Amino acid sequence: MNLPQHVRLVEVGPRDGLQNEKQPISVADKVRLVDDLSAAGLRYIEVGSFVSPKWVPQMAGSAEVFAQIQQLPGVSYAALTPNLKGFEAALQAGFKEVAVFAAASESFSQKNINCSIAESLERFLPLMEAAKQQGLRVRGYVSCVLGCPYEGTIAAAQVADVARELYNMGCYEISLGDTIGAGTAGETRRLIEVVGSKVPRDKLAGHFHDTYGQALANIYASLLEGIEVFDSSVAGLGGCPYAKGATGNVATEDVLYLLNGLGISTGIDMDLLIQAGARICAVLDKPNGSRVARARLTQALA
């Protein structure tokens, strides 16, 4: 199969990336990060989430962040909303797009959101109906698609069933998440073949964690299968809570370098992206998780 000519990157750093941080992060620093990413050419940015601050304290203030960012035309600014209450808060804050998530693993669903997969999907029905009435687009996530920290291997058919449910509910796009980052390129291709038989491939996205160093290989494998949307996090922000010390989200800079090398258009400025990552890493006082950014920043100092 020919590689796609254009790929859309979904920037999850301000949400998935920051939610694992231990130290408080100011609204101003979050606003600066989102504005930096917009300026670099990202056209889809997850700004935050409307979950209980008790469970995810770093996502407190998502409404204030959205109110203060410089919203550029043509950019989708989204929020994660796990339930109707979260959706209503996002709606009140002015968001035009939200995301929901379900797991492909029963154990993960129980431990993460205290309900079965079927129950989690049922909870989304009133949210999806409200979104339809309000004209908001909803993106769906499926986690643990290439393995679960509790169950190990997850059947591709089970992933396909959850993805199809979300798609049939009205999610315009389904992001397949390798939550523990253990998937390989061969497994990724087989997964897309199975899920693609239930959900059109142009409605699928890839969300790969780099715990085992396989994220870029899995993205390339997905490109070969016709996938044109990938989630990534600037500077590789976001650890993996299931593997101590392991990396989490694949770095946007590294994905962009891969795509640039393949001649695939994204509309993203690498220099501005690296600057955005370096700035938030300085705020967090942590090393940059992007190999490309580290190489370029080292060269700049030489």
C-alpha atoms as one frame of an Amber mdcrd trajectory, in Angstrom:
protein
   0.000   0.000   0.000   1.208   3.514  -0.801   2.015   5.762   2.134  -0.424
   8.642   2.765   0.558  12.047   1.427  -0.710  13.905   4.475  -0.903  12.964
   8.155  -2.739  14.747  10.963  -1.053  14.742  14.362  -3.246  14.992  17.455
  -1.260  16.748  20.187  -2.067  15.263  23.585   0.769  16.839  25.593  -1.292
  19.445  27.474  -3.673  16.698  28.662  -2.211  13.170  28.517   1.294  14.545
  28.924   0.775  16.785  31.944  -1.744  14.691  33.870   0.976  12.420  35.297
   3.163  15.253  36.577   3.544  15.406  40.354   4.200  19.137  40.712   1.452
  21.736  40.222   1.524  23.499  36.848   0.118  27.009  36.582  -2.691  27.955
  34.222  -0.318  30.470  32.606   2.224  27.743  31.796  -0.488  25.519  30.336
  -1.791  28.411  28.236   1.724  29.142  26.961   2.173  25.477  26.002  -1.079
  25.355  24.034  -0.310  28.672  22.304   3.207  27.466  21.431   1.771  24.294
  19.905  -0.824  26.248  17.914   1.909  28.544  16.603   3.990  25.515  15.558
   1.178  24.375  13.260  -0.583  21.684  15.280  -4.200  21.607  14.147  -5.663
  19.429  16.897  -4.696  19.987  20.530  -6.114  18.306  23.618  -6.225  21.221
  26.042  -7.294  19.373  29.193  -9.913  17.152  30.731 -12.985  17.479  32.893
 -12.407  14.768  35.450 -12.533  15.093  39.227  -9.506  17.106  40.461  -9.437
  14.582  43.306  -8.296  11.905  40.840  -6.329  14.020  38.348  -5.264  17.236
  40.119  -3.206  18.476  37.152  -6.335  18.845  35.040  -7.950  21.337  37.423
  -8.246  24.668  35.635  -8.955  23.248  32.143 -11.807  25.761  31.710  -9.504
  28.667  32.643  -6.861  27.436  30.208  -9.395  27.260  27.382 -10.652  30.761
  28.193  -7.136  32.224  27.997  -5.535  30.486  25.008  -5.240  32.293  21.703
  -7.597  30.244  19.561  -6.372  30.151  15.987  -8.755  29.533  13.089  -8.659
  25.991  11.763  -7.409  24.507  15.039  -9.522  22.057  17.054  -9.126  22.497
  20.815 -10.563  19.485  22.613 -11.166  18.195  26.135 -11.437  14.694  27.538
 -14.849  14.122  29.159 -15.364  10.769  30.917 -19.072  11.275  31.629 -22.075
  13.554  31.132 -21.063  15.786  34.050 -17.647  16.322  32.458 -19.270  16.942
  29.081 -21.566  19.603  30.542 -18.573  21.334  32.146 -16.704  21.280  28.809
 -19.767  22.651  27.042 -20.080  25.442  29.583 -16.381  26.260  29.118 -16.974
  26.684  25.377 -15.329  23.569  23.940 -16.546  22.519  20.490 -15.018  19.043
  20.600 -14.630  16.396  23.297 -13.167  12.913  23.627 -14.374   9.819  25.474
 -12.455   6.674  26.355 -13.179   2.994  26.844 -10.872   0.032  27.438 -10.509
  -3.162  25.436  -9.632  -4.947  28.698 -12.235  -5.802  31.346  -9.634  -5.722
  34.147  -8.311  -2.342  33.076 -11.829  -0.927  32.814 -12.665  -2.112  36.341
  -9.423  -0.790  37.868  -9.402   2.473  35.910 -13.060   3.548  35.975 -14.695
   0.987  38.297 -17.079  -0.523  35.777 -17.225  -3.101  32.989 -16.586  -2.264
  29.335 -20.311  -2.598  28.604 -21.191  -0.300  31.511 -18.628   2.289  30.407
 -20.087   2.348  26.901 -23.608   2.656  28.298 -22.524   5.708  30.300 -21.574
   7.430  27.062 -25.070   7.212  25.538 -26.473  10.339  27.253 -23.197  12.158
  26.562 -23.330  11.255  22.858 -26.962  12.353  22.660 -26.159  15.671  24.346
 -23.202  16.200  22.015 -25.405  15.546  18.996 -27.991  18.057  20.214 -25.306
  20.677  20.873 -23.441  20.023  17.623 -20.190  18.969  19.320 -17.905  16.419
  17.699 -16.818  13.441  19.802 -13.598  11.489  19.361 -13.260   8.037  20.908
 -10.276   6.328  22.531  -9.825   2.615  23.078  -7.054   1.755  25.552  -5.027
  -1.452  25.992  -5.367  -2.403  22.308  -1.990  -4.196  22.190  -1.805  -5.479
  25.731  -3.020  -4.876  29.272  -0.980  -4.496  32.485  -3.387  -6.908  34.215
  -4.493  -9.351  31.509  -1.533  -9.379  29.131  -2.566 -10.099  25.531  -5.895
  -8.649  24.364  -7.720 -10.244  21.433  -7.898  -7.980  18.381 -11.539  -8.990
  17.932 -12.330  -7.549  21.360 -10.660  -4.264  20.404 -12.678  -4.242  17.185
 -15.951  -4.746  19.074 -15.281  -1.792  21.407 -14.146   0.414  18.520 -17.267
  -0.471  16.523 -19.514   0.362  19.497 -17.925   3.811  19.848 -18.144   4.406
  16.097 -21.789   3.330  15.935 -22.538   5.606  18.893 -21.377   8.592  16.869
 -17.639   9.023  17.505 -16.262  10.436  14.254 -12.811   8.917  14.868 -11.498
   6.069  17.027  -7.966   6.290  18.422  -6.408   2.896  19.160  -4.189   3.218
  22.231  -1.226   0.974  23.043  -1.441   1.969  26.700   1.508  -0.077  27.970
   3.608   0.496  24.847   4.384  -3.203  24.390   3.008  -3.661  20.869   5.170
  -4.534  17.880   4.887  -3.614  14.195   3.551  -7.041  13.204   0.939  -6.983
  15.954  -0.025  -3.446  14.956  -0.655  -4.437  11.342  -2.741  -7.440  12.389
  -4.749  -5.282  14.796  -5.567  -2.734  12.086  -6.606  -5.527   9.714  -9.092
  -6.849  12.294 -10.392  -3.480  13.545 -10.488  -2.155   9.981 -13.010  -4.870
   9.107 -15.449  -3.342  11.644 -14.585   0.383  11.418 -13.461   2.176   8.219
  -9.698   2.718   8.271 -10.097   6.413   7.506 -11.926   6.676  10.845  -9.052
   5.115  12.832  -6.068   6.754  14.532  -3.012   5.384  16.323  -1.973   6.264
  19.888   1.352   4.614  20.678   3.379   4.725  23.863   7.118   4.223  23.631
   7.655   2.078  26.741   9.452  -0.643  24.745  10.891   1.749  22.153   8.485
   0.521  19.461   6.241   3.541  18.936   7.835   4.826  15.710   7.985   1.297
  14.259   4.300   0.879  15.088   3.461   4.235  13.492   5.295   3.209  10.313
   3.427  -0.109  10.328   0.159   1.838  10.697   1.079   4.096   7.772   1.536
   0.966   5.657  -2.002  -0.003   6.651  -3.403   3.356   5.526  -3.750   5.090
   8.909  -3.364   8.866   8.564  -3.921  10.212  12.116  -1.616   9.740  15.105
  -1.639  10.998  18.681   1.648  12.256  20.127   2.956  14.403  22.957   5.452
  17.253  22.643   8.811  16.406  24.272   7.421  12.938  24.984   5.551  14.311
  28.007   3.682  11.723  30.030   5.162   8.720  31.758   3.762   5.218  31.777
   2.111   4.606  35.170   2.295   0.823  34.703   6.047   0.555  34.181   8.186
   2.429  36.663  10.618   4.825  34.994   9.389   3.939  31.509   8.595   6.484
  28.853   4.991   7.041  27.910   3.676   8.961  24.914   5.712   9.027  21.737
   7.281  12.471  21.222   5.643  14.675  18.586   9.086  15.850  17.420  10.190
  12.263  16.767   7.014  11.420  14.850   7.397  14.605  12.798  10.998  13.692
  11.955   9.830  10.276  10.721   7.054  11.800   8.626   9.317  14.519   7.187
  11.791  11.818   6.173   9.023   9.964   4.338   7.966  13.134   2.500   4.597
  13.171   4.289   3.070  16.606   4.836   1.849  17.739   8.287   2.022  21.547
   8.196   4.072  21.567  11.425   7.207  23.678  11.944   9.908  21.521  13.575
  11.892  24.430  15.028   8.846  25.980  16.715   7.775  22.555  17.962  11.184
  21.916  19.532  11.072  25.347  21.181   7.620  24.548  22.629   8.901  21.279
  24.079  12.073  22.839  25.475  10.078  25.604  27.170   7.653  23.273  28.978
  10.499  20.940  29.989  12.253  23.931  31.572   9.049  24.742  33.486   8.776
  21.141  34.665  12.526  20.941  35.342  12.760  17.597  33.598  14.764  16.198
  30.666  13.285  16.411  27.172  11.843  13.038  26.165  12.303  13.628  22.427
  15.463  12.209  20.882  15.142  14.595  17.939  14.769  17.619  20.228  17.741
  16.573  22.362  19.909  16.147  19.253  18.857  19.462  17.731  19.213  21.387
  21.000  22.669  19.890  21.594  23.729  20.863  18.063  22.507  24.402  18.685
  24.725  24.650  21.763  27.798  23.248  20.006
